[in-house]
Amino acid sequence: MSLKIVVENCTVCGACEFECPNAAIRFESDTYIIDPSLCTECEGHADNPQCAEVCPVPDTCVAA
């Protein structure tokens, strides 16, 4: 399973990119995206997905 970024909610603040322990988040086409092949929902790194924890907009980093 992986997370995705709801583009309509994303403010392009970049907070998520720097918190991802797997470098699964990148800036592309004027927004941030999560590479599902790299996203582990922070399993083994944190109790909760860190992108969702640091995102200032609720329901932007969600289960895919």
The first five atom37 places (N, CA, C, CB, O) and aatype in JSON, in Angstrom:
{
  "aatype": [12, 15, 10, 11, 9, 19, 19, 6, 2, 4, 16, 19, 4, 7, 0, 4, 6, 13, 6, 4, 14, 2, 0, 0, 9, 1, 13, 6, 15, 3, 16, 18, 9, 9, 3, 14, 15, 10, 4, 16, 6, 4, 6, 7, 8, 0, 3, 2, 14, 5, 4, 0, 6, 19, 4, 14, 19, 14, 3, 16, 4, 19, 0, 0],
  "atom_mask": [
    [1, 1, 1, 1, 1],
    [1, 1, 1, 1, 1],
    [1, 1, 1, 1, 1],
    [1, 1, 1, 1, 1],
    [1, 1, 1, 1, 1],
    [1, 1, 1, 1, 1],
    [1, 1, 1, 1, 1],
    [1, 1, 1, 1, 1],
    [1, 1, 1, 1, 1],
    [1, 1, 1, 1, 1],
    [1, 1, 1, 1, 1],
    [1, 1, 1, 1, 1],
    [1, 1, 1, 1, 1],
    [1, 1, 1, 0, 1],
    [1, 1, 1, 1, 1],
    [1, 1, 1, 1, 1],
    [1, 1, 1, 1, 1],
    [1, 1, 1, 1, 1],
    [1, 1, 1, 1, 1],
    [1, 1, 1, 1, 1],
    [1, 1, 1, 1, 1],
    [1, 1, 1, 1, 1],
    [1, 1, 1, 1, 1],
    [1, 1, 1, 1, 1],
    [1, 1, 1, 1, 1],
    [1, 1, 1, 1, 1],
    [1, 1, 1, 1, 1],
    [1, 1, 1, 1, 1],
    [1, 1, 1, 1, 1],
    [1, 1, 1, 1, 1],
    [1, 1, 1, 1, 1],
    [1, 1, 1, 1, 1],
    [1, 1, 1, 1, 1],
    [1, 1, 1, 1, 1],
    [1, 1, 1, 1, 1],
    [1, 1, 1, 1, 1],
    [1, 1, 1, 1, 1],
    [1, 1, 1, 1, 1],
    [1, 1, 1, 1, 1],
    [1, 1, 1, 1, 1],
    [1, 1, 1, 1, 1],
    [1, 1, 1, 1, 1],
    [1, 1, 1, 1, 1],
    [1, 1, 1, 0, 1],
    [1, 1, 1, 1, 1],
    [1, 1, 1, 1, 1],
    [1, 1, 1, 1, 1],
    [1, 1, 1, 1, 1],
    [1, 1, 1, 1, 1],
    [1, 1, 1, 1, 1],
    [1, 1, 1, 1, 1],
    [1, 1, 1, 1, 1],
    [1, 1, 1, 1, 1],
    [1, 1, 1, 1, 1],
    [1, 1, 1, 1, 1],
    [1, 1, 1, 1, 1],
    [1, 1, 1, 1, 1],
    [1, 1, 1, 1, 1],
    [1, 1, 1, 1, 1],
    [1, 1, 1, 1, 1],
    [1, 1, 1, 1, 1],
    [1, 1, 1, 1, 1],
    [1, 1, 1, 1, 1],
    [1, 1, 1, 1, 1]
  ],
  "atom_positions": [
    [[0.85, -1.17, 0.0], [0.0, 0.0, 0.0], [0.89, 1.24, 0.0], [-0.96, 0.0, 1.22], [2.02, 1.2, 0.5]],
    [[0.39, 2.29, -0.55], [1.12, 3.55, -0.53], [0.15, 4.71, -0.36], [1.95, 3.72, -1.83], [-1.07, 4.53, -0.38]],
    [[0.71, 5.87, -0.18], [-0.11, 7.06, -0.06], [-0.1, 7.81, -1.39], [0.4, 7.97, 1.08], [0.72, 7.54, -2.26]],
    [[-1.03, 8.74, -1.52], [-1.04, 9.63, -2.67], [-1.33, 11.03, -2.16], [-2.09, 9.18, -3.75], [-1.84, 11.21, -1.06]],
    [[-0.99, 12.01, -2.97], [-1.26, 13.4, -2.64], [-2.46, 13.86, -3.45], [-0.01, 14.3, -2.92], [-2.48, 13.73, -4.68]],
    [[-3.46, 14.38, -2.77], [-4.63, 14.92, -3.43], [-4.23, 16.3, -3.98], [-5.88, 15.02, -2.44], [-4.09, 17.26, -3.23]],
    [[-4.04, 16.36, -5.28], [-3.5, 17.54, -5.93], [-4.35, 18.79, -5.64], [-3.41, 17.31, -7.42], [-3.8, 19.87, -5.46]],
    [[-5.64, 18.63, -5.61], [-6.53, 19.77, -5.38], [-6.33, 20.39, -4.0], [-7.98, 19.33, -5.53], [-6.62, 21.57, -3.8]],
    [[-5.82, 19.61, -3.04], [-5.61, 20.1, -1.67], [-4.18, 20.6, -1.45], [-5.91, 19.0, -0.68], [-3.94, 21.38, -0.53]],
    [[-3.26, 20.16, -2.27], [-1.84, 20.45, -2.06], [-1.54, 21.93, -2.27], [-0.98, 19.61, -3.01], [-1.91, 22.52, -3.29]],
    [[-0.86, 22.54, -1.28], [-0.46, 23.94, -1.37], [0.98, 24.09, -1.88], [-0.6, 24.61, 0.0], [1.5, 25.2, -1.95]],
    [[1.62, 22.99, -2.22], [2.98, 22.95, -2.74], [3.98, 23.57, -1.75], [3.05, 23.68, -4.09], [4.92, 24.26, -2.14]],
    [[3.75, 23.31, -0.46], [4.64, 23.86, 0.57], [5.97, 23.11, 0.65], [3.94, 23.83, 1.92], [6.97, 23.68, 1.08]],
    [[5.98, 21.84, 0.25], [7.21, 21.05, 0.25], [7.54, 20.35, 1.55], [0.0, 0.0, 0.0], [8.54, 19.64, 1.62]],
    [[6.74, 20.53, 2.58], [7.03, 19.92, 3.88], [7.14, 18.4, 3.78], [5.96, 20.3, 4.89], [8.0, 17.79, 4.42]],
    [[6.29, 17.8, 3.0], [6.26, 16.34, 2.89], [7.53, 15.76, 2.28], [5.06, 15.92, 2.06], [8.01, 14.72, 2.71]],
    [[8.05, 16.44, 1.28], [9.22, 15.92, 0.56], [10.4, 15.67, 1.5], [9.63, 16.89, -0.54], [11.08, 14.65, 1.38]],
    [[10.64, 16.57, 2.42], [11.8, 16.47, 3.3], [11.58, 15.51, 4.47], [12.15, 17.83, 3.83], [12.54, 15.12, 5.12]],
    [[10.34, 15.14, 4.74], [10.04, 14.21, 5.84], [10.03, 12.75, 5.4], [8.71, 14.55, 6.46], [10.09, 11.85, 6.23]],
    [[9.95, 12.51, 4.11], [9.84, 11.14, 3.6], [11.16, 10.39, 3.77], [9.42, 11.14, 2.12], [12.17, 10.78, 3.17]],
    [[11.18, 9.32, 4.56], [12.41, 8.57, 4.79], [12.83, 7.73, 3.58], [12.26, 7.68, 6.0], [13.95, 7.22, 3.54]],
    [[11.94, 7.58, 2.61], [12.23, 6.74, 1.44], [12.45, 7.54, 0.17], [11.1, 5.77, 1.22], [12.62, 6.96, -0.9]],
    [[12.46, 8.86, 0.27], [12.6, 9.73, -0.9], [11.56, 9.39, -1.97], [14.02, 9.62, -1.49], [11.86, 9.4, -3.17]],
    [[10.35, 9.09, -1.52], [9.27, 8.7, -2.44], [8.49, 9.9, -2.98], [8.32, 7.75, -1.75], [7.67, 9.75, -3.89]],
    [[8.73, 11.08, -2.42], [7.97, 12.27, -2.82], [8.87, 13.18, -3.65], [7.42, 13.02, -1.58], [10.0, 13.47, -3.28]],
    [[8.32, 13.62, -4.79], [9.09, 14.53, -5.64], [8.16, 15.57, -6.27], [9.84, 13.74, -6.74], [6.95, 15.36, -6.39]],
    [[8.75, 16.68, -6.66], [8.02, 17.76, -7.31], [7.99, 17.48, -8.8], [8.67, 19.15, -7.02], [9.02, 17.26, -9.42]],
    [[6.79, 17.49, -9.36], [6.63, 17.2, -10.79], [5.38, 17.89, -11.31], [6.55, 15.66, -11.04], [4.31, 17.79, -10.7]],
    [[5.5, 18.57, -12.41], [4.36, 19.24, -13.05], [3.61, 20.16, -12.11], [3.41, 18.2, -13.61], [2.38, 20.09, -12.01]],
    [[4.33, 21.01, -11.42], [3.77, 22.02, -10.52], [3.08, 21.49, -9.27], [2.8, 22.83, -11.27], [2.31, 22.21, -8.64]],
    [[3.35, 20.25, -8.9], [2.8, 19.71, -7.65], [3.72, 18.6, -7.15], [1.34, 19.17, -7.87], [4.68, 18.23, -7.82]],
    [[3.42, 18.08, -5.98], [4.18, 16.96, -5.43], [3.44, 15.67, -5.69], [4.42, 17.16, -3.92], [2.21, 15.62, -5.63]],
    [[4.19, 14.62, -5.97], [3.62, 13.29, -6.17], [4.39, 12.29, -5.32], [3.64, 12.88, -7.68], [5.54, 12.51, -4.96]],
    [[3.72, 11.18, -5.02], [4.34, 10.1, -4.26], [4.52, 8.9, -5.19], [3.48, 9.71, -3.01], [3.56, 8.44, -5.82]],
    [[5.73, 8.42, -5.29], [6.03, 7.24, -6.11], [5.59, 6.0, -5.33], [7.56, 7.17, -6.48], [6.19, 5.67, -4.31]],
    [[4.55, 5.31, -5.8], [4.04, 4.16, -5.06], [5.04, 3.01, -4.94], [2.78, 3.66, -5.71], [4.91, 2.18, -4.04]],
    [[6.01, 2.96, -5.82], [7.0, 1.88, -5.73], [8.01, 2.14, -4.61], [7.74, 1.73, -7.07], [8.72, 1.22, -4.19]],
    [[8.08, 3.37, -4.12], [9.01, 3.71, -3.03], [8.32, 3.93, -1.7], [9.79, 4.95, -3.4], [8.95, 3.81, -0.65]],
    [[7.03, 4.25, -1.72], [6.3, 4.56, -0.5], [6.0, 3.3, 0.3], [5.0, 5.29, -0.83], [5.45, 2.33, -0.22]],
    [[6.36, 3.32, 1.58], [6.08, 2.2, 2.49], [5.15, 2.65, 3.62], [7.38, 1.63, 3.07], [4.95, 1.92, 4.59]],
    [[4.58, 3.87, 3.49], [3.79, 4.49, 4.55], [4.61, 4.61, 5.82], [2.51, 3.66, 4.81], [4.07, 4.57, 6.93]],
    [[5.91, 4.75, 5.66], [6.9, 4.93, 6.74], [7.04, 3.71, 7.64], [6.52, 6.13, 7.58], [7.55, 3.82, 8.76]],
    [[6.59, 2.56, 7.18], [6.73, 1.33, 7.97], [8.21, 1.08, 8.25], [6.1, 0.12, 7.22], [9.05, 1.1, 7.35]],
    [[8.5, 0.85, 9.5], [9.87, 0.63, 9.92], [10.62, 1.91, 10.27], [0.0, 0.0, 0.0], [11.73, 1.86, 10.8]],
    [[10.0, 3.05, 9.98], [10.62, 4.34, 10.28], [9.84, 5.14, 11.32], [10.75, 5.16, 9.0], [10.42, 5.81, 12.17]],
    [[8.51, 5.05, 11.24], [7.65, 5.84, 12.14], [6.31, 5.12, 12.29], [7.44, 7.3, 11.59], [5.96, 4.26, 11.49]],
    [[5.58, 5.48, 13.33], [4.28, 4.86, 13.58], [3.22, 5.3, 12.57], [3.82, 5.19, 14.98], [2.29, 4.55, 12.28]],
    [[3.35, 6.51, 12.04], [2.39, 7.06, 11.09], [3.13, 7.62, 9.88], [1.51, 8.15, 11.75], [4.29, 8.02, 10.0]],
    [[2.48, 7.66, 8.72], [3.12, 8.28, 7.55], [3.51, 9.73, 7.85], [2.17, 8.22, 6.33], [2.67, 10.54, 8.24]],
    [[4.76, 10.03, 7.67], [5.26, 11.35, 8.04], [4.77, 12.46, 7.12], [6.76, 11.34, 8.02], [4.63, 13.6, 7.57]],
    [[4.49, 12.16, 5.87], [3.96, 13.2, 4.98], [2.61, 13.7, 5.49], [3.82, 12.65, 3.55], [2.36, 14.91, 5.48]],
    [[1.76, 12.78, 5.93], [0.45, 13.17, 6.45], [0.6, 13.92, 7.78], [-0.43, 11.92, 6.64], [-0.2, 14.81, 8.08]],
    [[1.6, 13.55, 8.56], [1.82, 14.2, 9.86], [2.24, 15.66, 9.71], [2.88, 13.45, 10.65], [1.8, 16.51, 10.48]],
    [[3.08, 15.96, 8.72], [3.6, 17.33, 8.58], [2.79, 18.2, 7.64], [5.01, 17.28, 8.1], [2.97, 19.41, 7.62]],
    [[1.92, 17.61, 6.86], [1.13, 18.39, 5.9], [0.21, 19.36, 6.63], [0.3, 17.44, 4.98], [-0.53, 18.96, 7.53]],
    [[0.25, 20.65, 6.24], [-0.6, 21.63, 6.91], [-2.07, 21.58, 6.49], [-0.08, 23.0, 6.64], [-2.92, 22.21, 7.12]],
    [[-2.37, 20.82, 5.44], [-3.74, 20.74, 4.95], [-4.29, 19.32, 5.21], [-3.81, 21.1, 3.43], [-3.77, 18.36, 4.64]],
    [[-5.31, 19.18, 6.03], [-5.86, 17.85, 6.31], [-6.33, 17.14, 5.04], [-7.03, 17.97, 7.28], [-6.78, 17.77, 4.08]],
    [[-6.19, 15.83, 5.04], [-6.66, 14.98, 3.95], [-5.98, 15.27, 2.6], [-8.14, 15.13, 3.8], [-6.62, 15.19, 1.55]],
    [[-4.7, 15.62, 2.66], [-3.95, 15.83, 1.41], [-3.1, 14.6, 1.1], [-3.06, 17.09, 1.52], [-3.05, 14.17, -0.05]],
    [[-2.44, 14.03, 2.1], [-1.69, 12.78, 1.93], [-2.6, 11.67, 2.45], [-0.29, 12.81, 2.7], [-2.81, 11.54, 3.66]],
    [[-3.12, 10.87, 1.54], [-4.13, 9.87, 1.89], [-3.75, 8.51, 1.31], [-5.52, 10.31, 1.38], [-2.9, 8.4, 0.43]],
    [[-4.4, 7.47, 1.82], [-4.18, 6.12, 1.3], [-4.62, 6.04, -0.16], [-4.95, 5.07, 2.15], [-5.68, 6.55, -0.54]],
    [[-3.81, 5.41, -0.96], [-4.11, 5.29, -2.4], [-5.14, 4.23, -2.65], [-2.85, 4.97, -3.19], [-5.52, 4.0, -3.8]]
  ]
}
